[in-house]
Amino acid sequence: MERRRILIVDNNDELRAVLEQALREMGHEVVAIGDRAKALERDDLDEFDLVISDLTDDAEGGVQLVSEIKRKRLMIPIVVSSNQAQQPGIVKAFKIGASNYLRVPYNKEELQGIVEKTLSYKLRFIDDIKVLPYVHEKIDFELPSDLSLMNGVLQYLIERVAKLGLIKPERSNLFVALDEAFVNAVKHGNRNDPTKLVRITAELSPKEARFTIEDEGAGFNVADIPDPRDPENLFRSSGRGVLLIYNIMDEVEYNDRGNRLTMVKRPEETFEKQLIDKLNEDEQSRNGN
């Protein structure tokens, strides 16, 4: 394990000193602080690779440090240290984002294993994030007109989109738009005829999520759709699904026959997207671009 920068936050002078010495002997750069408020006020907090905070003397205070680091959206893994009496504090810390915990008194072998494992998690996560700008994923389905199958496809696609971390389905209502498109293809396009197929293609990239849904029905005249730009039309019973799709997605296009729908949703300004953009900027700077 290469040299890493570790912050210790522990108000017990003796335990803090023991932990600091052990981590230095492992070859890490260590900063040890007894005051949590001062630790959180540091301008270089985001430059640490790992934070180790005690729960022993002040369980709630240790949990608060975990909470504050997560609230600041800092990508720093946190290990909490605790004796057996503070098990409730450990559980609470895990619920709000702690990565691991150390038992007090410290065992050097256990300490080294936990530190190396936790740091490897961070490196793996950052590596995964750095790969995302190069992801181009294409998924194809060809299914009979069965809404129970469509529900499975919908769940699968939502999970893939969420995995990319660039579009938040729960905030974008992407689930609603896809569901309406699938239902329309099965019920209105293929008239629930199981001998007719629905073809679904998803093309996912950092720039957009593009979905194409095609049925084998007769189609319809797209010009008959009420104006999707008029909010009052959302309350109409006819064409409600299509109107929802137009108002949720960034781009919507039907073919001339009206049996193939293409929908595009672009990324929001999420924390994950900002992190990826920042990693790309740093990479470009290192390469002299």
Secondary structure, DSSP 8 states (H G I E B T S, - for coil): ----EEEEE-S-HHHHHHHHHHHHHTT-EEEEES-HHHHHH-TTGGG-SEEEEE-SS-HHHHHHHHHHHHHTT----EEEEE-GGGHHHHHHHHHTT--EEEESS--HHHHHHHHHHHHHHHHHHHHHHHHGGG--EEEEEEEES-HHHHHHHHHHHHHHHHHHTSS-HHHHTHHHHHHHHHHIIIIIISTT-TTSEEEEEEEE-SS-EEEEEEESS----GGGS--TT-GGGGG-STTHHHHHHHHHSSEEEE-TTS-EEEEEE-----HHHHHHHHHHHHHHHHTT-
